[in-house]
Amino acid sequence: MGAKASPLHPGEEVGYLLTRTVEMMIQGQPTLTLHAGDSFLMLPRTPHNALDVGPEMGRMLSTSIVEVELPLSTFIG
């Protein structure tokens, strides 16, 4: 994974890429290339990061499903 800190969530993250193209780097898996209209599911406590492909910023909508008492995200790296 890249030099940037990677978020991880105590619950599942469900996302949808609204615009452009991004590379999704997930620890222990091959890099995914996601295009506008693609969705993804991130398992709990899985370090991950996204990198824009091309000159413009990709936009995504995501929801994390976590227990009320837990933080939404923590960062590693």
C-alpha positions as a Python dict, from the first residue, in 0.01 Angstrom:
ca = {
    (1, 'M'): (0, 0, 0),
    (2, 'G'): (111, 360, -52),
    (3, 'A'): (284, 599, 184),
    (4, 'K'): (-39, 766, 292),
    (5, 'A'): (-215, 654, 608),
    (6, 'S'): (-477, 388, 537),
    (7, 'P'): (-818, 400, 702),
    (8, 'L'): (-984, 100, 854),
    (9, 'H'): (-1334, 75, 994),
    (10, 'P'): (-1474, -148, 1269),
    (11, 'G'): (-1766, -241, 1042),
    (12, 'E'): (-1836, -288, 672),
    (13, 'E'): (-1797, 0, 429),
    (14, 'V'): (-2023, -3, 124),
    (15, 'G'): (-1934, 240, -154),
    (16, 'Y'): (-2023, 356, -503),
    (17, 'L'): (-1798, 551, -741),
    (18, 'L'): (-1993, 853, -870),
    (19, 'T'): (-1739, 997, -1117),
    (20, 'R'): (-1407, 924, -1286),
    (21, 'T'): (-1173, 631, -1220),
    (22, 'V'): (-983, 531, -903),
    (23, 'E'): (-749, 251, -805),
    (24, 'M'): (-857, 90, -478),
    (25, 'M'): (-568, -65, -287),
    (26, 'I'): (-680, -323, -30),
    (27, 'Q'): (-428, -491, 196),
    (28, 'G'): (-362, -850, 86),
    (29, 'Q'): (-550, -817, -246),
    (30, 'P'): (-466, -707, -600),
    (31, 'T'): (-537, -340, -678),
    (32, 'L'): (-889, -284, -814),
    (33, 'T'): (-961, -29, -1087),
    (34, 'L'): (-1306, 119, -1027),
    (35, 'H'): (-1496, 330, -1280),
    (36, 'A'): (-1799, 556, -1238),
    (37, 'G'): (-2095, 331, -1157),
    (38, 'D'): (-1888, 60, -986),
    (39, 'S'): (-1955, -37, -625),
    (40, 'F'): (-1739, -195, -358),
    (41, 'L'): (-1763, -366, -20),
    (42, 'M'): (-1482, -328, 233),
    (43, 'L'): (-1474, -587, 510),
    (44, 'P'): (-1429, -471, 872),
    (45, 'R'): (-1078, -372, 985),
    (46, 'T'): (-929, -400, 634),
    (47, 'P'): (-665, -132, 557),
    (48, 'H'): (-738, 31, 222),
    (49, 'N'): (-683, 347, 19),
    (50, 'A'): (-794, 496, -313),
    (51, 'L'): (-587, 682, -572),
    (52, 'D'): (-727, 894, -853),
    (53, 'V'): (-640, 777, -1205),
    (54, 'G'): (-611, 1068, -1446),
    (55, 'P'): (-605, 1443, -1399),
    (56, 'E'): (-942, 1485, -1226),
    (57, 'M'): (-1057, 1374, -882),
    (58, 'G'): (-1290, 1077, -858),
    (59, 'R'): (-1590, 1112, -628),
    (60, 'M'): (-1742, 830, -427),
    (61, 'L'): (-2028, 786, -186),
    (62, 'S'): (-1974, 541, 97),
    (63, 'T'): (-2151, 429, 411),
    (64, 'S'): (-1991, 251, 705),
    (65, 'I'): (-2198, 18, 919),
    (66, 'V'): (-2056, 31, 1271),
    (67, 'E'): (-2174, -14, 1628),
    (68, 'V'): (-2277, 312, 1797),
    (69, 'E'): (-1999, 302, 2058),
    (70, 'L'): (-1713, 249, 1808),
    (71, 'P'): (-1521, 515, 1612),
    (72, 'L'): (-1609, 544, 1246),
    (73, 'S'): (-1245, 518, 1131),
    (74, 'T'): (-892, 476, 1256),
    (75, 'F'): (-577, 528, 1049),
    (76, 'I'): (-264, 317, 1023),
    (77, 'G'): (66, 377, 852),
}
